[in-house]
Amino acid sequence: MTQDLKLAILIDGDNIPAKYISEMMEEITKYGTPTIKRIYGDWTNPHVKGWKKVLLEHAINPVQQYSYTFGKNATDSAMIIDAMDILYSDQVDGFCIASSDSDFTKLATRLRESGKVVYGIGEKKTPDPFIVACNKFIYLELLKKSTAGKKEHTKIPANVINLLKNSVSDAADEDGWAFLGDVGSLIIKKRPNFDPRAYGFEKLTPLFSSLKEFEIEQRDQGKSGGRFKLIYVRNK
């Protein structure tokens, strides 16, 4: 992840609830700088009226898209056309597609084929084809800040533990130790929707530290006066 990436944010206003906007925009800044921010919908439809109150606050440009034919999603078509125009203009390094609609699967694939990073954001109902077409997929439900304070840790399924163990092995040196940053990148490549927050952990380090299957080690890097610590992990 880098703050230097220029990102185009394209939001399906017919599909994404307005209540997530603050957390969603805050999350996106972790991956880059939003340079294009557009939301698509039929703003004459009462269904999307909740968006009107938050667009100015977040400087999101609303794009009017009338529903020309009943049963056809004109918003999807407008987003796809704009995404391709932005791609060919070479203004950005990556895209953030906010939708829970599988219709954007081909678009995500095409953008990645052109060397662009694609972040997907949607609800847990999002179909798998769109999720795996993205470099990383973020569930909106995980972004809502807990009003109860400390988050509860949930039991991590065996298949997730196996994913972690296999990723550590794949990234490990001859002694079995792997830099946690490399492990995290590998996990996302294998499963774009993996997120420690799904199990009550804000970061990957405390998640690994909570599991008896792993050893954690901190190593000092750099010379005196400029030292910093790197986290390494090994399968037990």
PyMOL commands that set and color helices and strands:
alter all, ss='L'
color gray80, all
select helices_A, chain A and resi 18-28+46-51+74-89+102-113+128-133+140-142+158-171+180-190+196-199+204-209
alter helices_A, ss='H'
color red, helices_A
select strands_A, chain A and resi 6-12+33-41+61-64+94-98+117-122+136-139+178-179+214-221+228-235
alter strands_A, ss='S'
color yellow, strands_A
deselect
rebuild
show_as cartoon
